[in-house]
C-alpha cells in the first residue's frame, strides 16, 4: 500500500484508530492490516517531511551525543549518569580522549549503545 497524499494519510490514520479501538491483537488478519497501514503512513510521513531522517552516527562521540539529545540531557547531566568528570566527557565528545573499558561498559548499560558499535568505533 502506498499513500500518495494527505487525504489518504488521514484516512489510513482513521482506519488505524478504528483497528485500535476495536482491538486487533491476536487476530492475524487485523494484525496484518494494522502493520500494512502503519508502514504506509510512516513511509508517507517520511517522504512528506513530517520528521527529518538523520543518518545513523558512525563515530562513538556522535552516537553518545545522539543518545544525550534523545534523553534531553545536558552534557553535565550525562557526565553524572556515566560517572565521569564533565571535562573528560567533553574531551571524549570532541575526539581528544578515548573511551576506557569502564566507560564503554557504562555506555552499553546506561545509554544502550551496542557493544559491537563501541568496539568498532572506539
Secondary structure, DSSP 8 states (H G I E B T S, - for coil): ----SHHHHHHHHHHHHHHHHH--TT-HHHHHHHHHHHHHHHHHHHHTTSS-------SHHHHHHHHHHHTT--HHHHHHHHTS-HHHHHHHHTTSS---HHHHHHHHHHH---HHHHHHH-
